[in-house]
Amino acid sequence: MLKGWVTIDGALAELYPEQAGNVYYYDTRTGLMAKGEVTIDGVNHCFDAISGNLIW
């Protein structure tokens, strides 16, 4: 299970070339992908509501 910040690169990019370079965040306890506006370690982030890709 992926947890924390994940950038699709290296071996993951070979498996998912259309997502290469994308950044995602998975909750460190539950493993759920962050979507929408989320505060992580006191910093606000915005993730795509469908794909979960980091927007800002």
C-alpha positions in Angstrom: 0.0 0.0 0.0 1.3 3.5 -0.9 1.4 6.0 1.9 2.5 9.7 2.1 3.6 11.7 -0.9 4.1 9.7 -4.1 5.6 11.0 -7.4 5.0 8.7 -10.4 8.6 8.2 -11.6 11.1 5.4 -12.1 9.4 1.9 -12.1 6.0 3.4 -11.4 6.3 5.6 -14.5 7.1 2.5 -16.6 3.9 0.9 -15.3 1.8 4.1 -15.7 3.5 6.2 -18.4 0.4 8.5 -18.8 0.8 9.5 -15.2 4.6 10.1 -15.2 5.5 13.1 -13.1 2.1 13.3 -11.3 2.2 13.8 -7.6 -0.3 12.2 -5.2 -0.8 12.0 -1.4 -2.0 8.9 0.4 -3.1 9.2 4.0 -0.4 7.8 6.2 -2.8 5.8 8.4 -5.6 4.7 6.0 -3.8 4.8 2.7 -6.7 6.7 1.1 -5.8 9.1 -1.8 -6.3 12.8 -1.1 -8.8 14.5 -3.3 -10.2 18.1 -3.3 -8.8 20.6 -0.8 -6.8 19.0 2.0 -4.6 20.3 4.8 -1.5 18.2 5.2 0.9 19.1 8.1 -0.7 22.5 8.4 -0.4 23.4 4.6 -3.4 23.6 2.3 -3.2 21.6 -0.9 -5.6 21.1 -3.8 -5.9 17.7 -5.5 -8.0 16.9 -8.6 -11.4 15.6 -7.4 -11.3 12.6 -9.8 -7.7 11.6 -10.4 -6.2 12.8 -7.1 -3.3 14.5 -8.9 -1.8 17.5 -7.0 -2.9 20.8 -8.5 -1.3 23.2 -5.9 
